[in-house]
Amino acid sequence: MSAEILIIDDDRELGDMLREFLAPDHFRVSTAGSGEAGLESLEDGRFDLLILDIMLPGMSGIDVLQRVRRHSDMPVIMLTARGDDVDRILGLEFGADDYIAKPFNPRELLARIKAILRRARPAAGAGRRLAAGPVEMDLKARQVTAGGKPIRLTGTEFELLRRLLDTPGEVVSRDKLSREALGRRLLPYDRSIDTHVSNLRRKLEDAGVESPSIQSQRGIGYRLVGGD
């Protein structure tokens, strides 16, 4: 696996350390010390993944994320302060795929990067199409449409919908959704999957999709209902 990664963080030592750490896995890392510089670097469209610190000088990481999501679905991992649940929730609500709290183990970040990039690439048998009601998913093109009109989803939202479309009517546990959509087990008090599902619901509703709908099974998980 190889990929171009951009790190937007004003901690130069962290960027240099991650560049060195990720190089043996064939990840080419560029860095930017501010949101403005990072957005300028993103303009050429060569990056496969963005690692974005929330606490940046000038333009905040949340502001950068909102700008990125206006035109790109590239995977984004947010760097947050440990224990700052507000920042984590905001990052997920504005379209981050995952987050990791500082200070972190570089091996954990590497695992997150690999999981996100792996699911962003078509897998074997990806020529299949899934459908429910007006919602259609092309696994090879990684596109979702409703009534023929495209719905822009992040990689995590795409994987959540794929799993639910694959087993309509079946309750899928939050832990299983976390493992398949985020590539990691669900941690205690982790509301990431719930936030991603909420974002997915909103995008389906904004696209005029009334059925199928995503229902929650309290304390267990989610299922897709309707759309027959």
C-alpha positions in Angstrom: 0.0 0.0 0.0 1.3 3.4 -0.9 -0.3 6.8 -0.7 0.3 10.6 -0.5 -0.5 12.0 2.9 -0.8 15.6 4.0 -0.4 16.5 7.6 -1.6 20.0 8.7 -0.2 20.7 12.1 1.9 23.5 13.5 4.0 21.0 15.5 7.0 20.6 13.1 8.7 17.9 15.1 5.6 15.8 15.0 5.4 16.1 11.2 9.0 15.2 10.8 8.6 12.2 13.1 5.6 10.9 11.3 7.3 11.4 7.9 10.1 9.2 9.1 7.9 6.7 10.8 5.5 6.2 7.8 8.2 6.1 5.1 8.9 2.3 5.5 5.3 1.6 4.7 5.6 3.6 1.4 3.6 6.6 2.6 4.9 9.9 1.2 4.2 12.6 3.7 4.0 16.3 3.2 3.4 18.8 5.9 1.8 22.3 6.4 2.0 24.4 9.5 -1.2 26.3 9.1 -4.7 25.8 7.7 -4.1 28.3 5.0 -0.9 26.6 3.8 -2.6 23.2 4.0 -5.5 24.3 1.8 -3.0 25.7 -0.7 -1.2 22.3 -0.8 -4.5 20.5 -1.3 -5.3 22.5 -4.5 -3.3 20.2 -6.8 -5.5 17.2 -5.7 -2.6 14.7 -5.3 -3.2 13.6 -1.8 -5.0 10.4 -0.7 -5.5 11.2 2.9 -5.4 14.2 5.2 -4.3 14.3 8.9 -5.6 17.5 10.4 -5.0 19.0 13.8 -8.0 20.8 15.3 -5.8 23.3 17.2 -4.1 25.4 14.5 -2.9 29.0 14.5 -5.3 31.3 12.6 -7.8 29.1 10.7 -8.9 26.2 13.0 -8.9 22.6 11.9 -12.7 22.6 11.9 -12.7 25.6 9.4 -10.2 23.7 7.2 -12.3 20.6 7.3 -15.4 22.5 6.3 -13.6 24.0 3.3 -12.3 20.6 2.3 -15.7 19.0 2.5 -17.1 21.6 0.1 -15.4 19.9 -2.8 -13.7 16.7 -1.7 -14.5 13.4 0.0 -10.9 12.5 0.7 -10.4 10.6 4.0 -9.6 12.9 7.0 -8.3 11.9 10.4 -8.5 14.6 13.0 -6.0 15.1 15.7 -7.7 16.2 18.9 -6.7 16.9 22.5 -7.2 13.9 24.8 -10.5 14.0 26.6 -11.9 16.9 24.4 -15.2 15.2 23.4 -16.6 18.5 21.9 -13.8 18.7 19.4 -14.2 15.1 18.4 -17.9 15.3 17.9 -17.6 18.5 15.9 -14.9 17.0 13.7 -17.1 13.9 13.0 -20.2 16.1 12.4 -18.4 18.1 9.8 -17.2 15.1 7.9 -14.0 13.7 9.5 -13.7 10.0 9.0 -11.9 9.3 12.3 -10.0 10.9 15.1 -7.1 10.1 17.3 -6.2 11.9 20.5 -2.8 13.5 21.3 -0.5 12.2 22.5 -0.8 9.0 20.5 1.1 5.9 19.6 2.3 6.3 16.0 1.5 2.6 15.5 -2.1 3.3 16.3 -2.2 6.1 13.7 -0.6 3.8 11.2 -3.3 1.2 11.8 -6.0 3.9 11.3 -4.4 5.1 8.1 -4.2 1.6 6.6 -7.8 0.8 7.6 -9.1 4.0 6.0 -7.1 3.6 2.8 -8.0 -0.1 2.5 -11.7 0.5 2.6 -11.4 3.5 0.2 -10.1 1.1 -2.6 -12.4 -1.3 -4.4 -12.1 -4.9 -3.0 -12.4 -8.1 -4.8 -15.9 -8.6 -6.2 -16.5 -4.9 -6.1 -18.4 -5.0 -9.4 -21.5 -5.6 -7.5 -24.3 -3.1 -7.1 -26.5 -2.8 -4.1 -29.9 -1.2 -4.0 -32.9 -0.4 -1.8 -35.7 1.7 -3.1 -34.3 4.7 -5.0 -30.8 4.2 -3.4 -28.2 2.5 -5.5 -24.6 1.8 -4.7 -21.9 1.0 -7.3 -19.2 -0.7 -5.3 -16.6 -0.5 -8.1 -17.1 3.2 -8.7 -17.8 3.8 -5.0 -20.7 6.0 -5.9 -24.2 6.3 -4.3 -27.2 7.7 -6.1 -30.8 8.3 -5.2 -33.2 8.4 -8.1 -30.1 8.7 -10.4 -28.7 11.7 -8.6 -25.4 11.4 -6.8 -25.1 11.6 -3.0 -21.7 12.7 -1.7 -20.6 10.5 1.1 -17.4 10.2 3.1 -15.6 6.9 3.0 -16.9 6.0 6.4 -20.5 6.8 5.5 -20.1 4.8 2.3 -19.0 1.7 4.3 -21.8 2.1 6.8 -24.4 2.3 4.1 -22.8 -0.6 2.2 -23.0 -2.8 5.3 -26.6 -1.9 5.9 -27.6 -2.4 2.3 -25.9 -5.8 2.2 -28.2 -7.1 5.0 -31.4 -5.1 4.8 -33.6 -5.6 7.9 -30.8 -7.1 9.9 -29.6 -5.3 13.0 -25.9 -4.7 12.7 -24.1 -4.1 16.0 -22.3 -0.8 16.6 -19.1 -2.8 17.3 -19.4 -4.6 13.9 -20.1 -1.3 12.1 -17.0 0.2 13.8 -14.8 -2.7 12.8 -16.0 -2.6 9.2 -16.4 1.1 8.7 -13.5 2.4 10.8 -11.3 -0.7 10.9 -11.2 -0.7 14.7 -13.2 -2.1 17.6 -15.7 0.2 19.4 -14.2 1.8 22.4 -16.2 2.5 25.6 -18.2 5.7 25.4 -17.2 6.1 21.8 -20.0 7.7 19.9 -18.3 7.9 16.5 -20.5 5.4 14.8 -23.6 7.2 16.0 -22.4 10.5 14.7 -21.5 9.0 11.3 -25.0 7.3 11.1 -26.6 10.6 12.0 -24.7 12.3 9.1 -25.6 9.5 6.7 -29.3 9.8 7.7 -29.2 13.6 7.1 -27.6 13.2 3.6 -30.2 10.6 2.6 -33.0 12.9 3.8 -31.5 15.9 2.0 -31.6 13.8 -1.1 -35.3 13.2 -0.7 -35.0 9.5 0.4 -37.9 8.6 2.7 -37.5 4.8 2.3 -35.3 3.0 3.1 -34.5 4.5 6.4 -31.9 3.7 9.1 -33.4 2.6 12.4 -31.6 2.3 15.7 -32.0 -0.7 18.0 -31.3 0.8 21.4 -28.2 -0.6 23.0 -27.4 -2.9 20.0 -26.9 -1.2 16.7 -28.7 -0.2 13.4 -30.7 -1.7 10.6 -32.0 -0.6 7.2 -35.7 -0.9 6.8 -38.1 -0.3 3.8 -37.1 0.3 0.2 -38.6 -2.9 -1.1 
